[in-house]
Amino acid sequence: MTKTLSSFAISPTSDGYLLMIEDEDGESFEFETSYEQLDLISEEIDKALDTDEEDALVVDEDEPSDEE
């Protein structure tokens, strides 16, 4: 079953970083990560967002805008 991300945080540690992820049920997970691992995660997020960027920026003409 797929869960929904509730929150995440990244904190520096003496050996790298601590990636903390919490799901919709309040269950949390902690992962020790390196700079290189966080960099790879960042690159994958950028790729996914770049792929969906055009759809995310499309203005729905049926919705009222703040400018009106």
N, C-alpha and C positions, 0 to 999 in steps of 0.2 A: 504494500500500500504506500502510495506517495504521500508525504507529509508536506505541509506548508512551512516555509521559513518564517520564524517570528522575529528573530534578531540575531546579530552576530557582532563580534568584537575581535580586534586584533591588538595584542599587547606585546611589547618587547620583553624578552627574557635574556638571561645571561648566555643561553645557547642559540638564540634565534628569536622565534615568535611563538605566542600561544594564540591559536585560532579557536574562539569559542562560538559555537552555533547552538541556537535554541529553536525548537520546533513549536508548532501551534499548541501542542499539549503541555508545554513547559519542560519537556525533556531536553537536557543540554548535553553537549558533546564537546570535549576539549581535545585539540590536536596540537602537538609540537610540530612546528614547521620551520623550514629554513627560508632565507631570503629568496633563494632560487625557486622554491615551491610556491611562495606567495606571488612571485613574479609570473610564474606560469598560470596561476589562477587568474591573475589580473589580465593577462593576455587573452585567455579564453573568454573571460567576461567581456572584454572589449570586442572580440570577434562576434560574440552572440549579439551584443547591442548594436554593432555596426550592421549586421544582417537585418535586424528589425528596425533600424533607425527611421527609415522612410515611412513605414507603417505607423510608428509611434508619433511621428510629427505631423501626420495628416490631420487637418482640421475638419471636424464634423460640422458641415454647414447648417445642420438642424439645431445645433446647440447654440444658445446665446453667447456672445463673446463679452468680455469685460469692457471692451471699447465702446459698446453701444450704450 
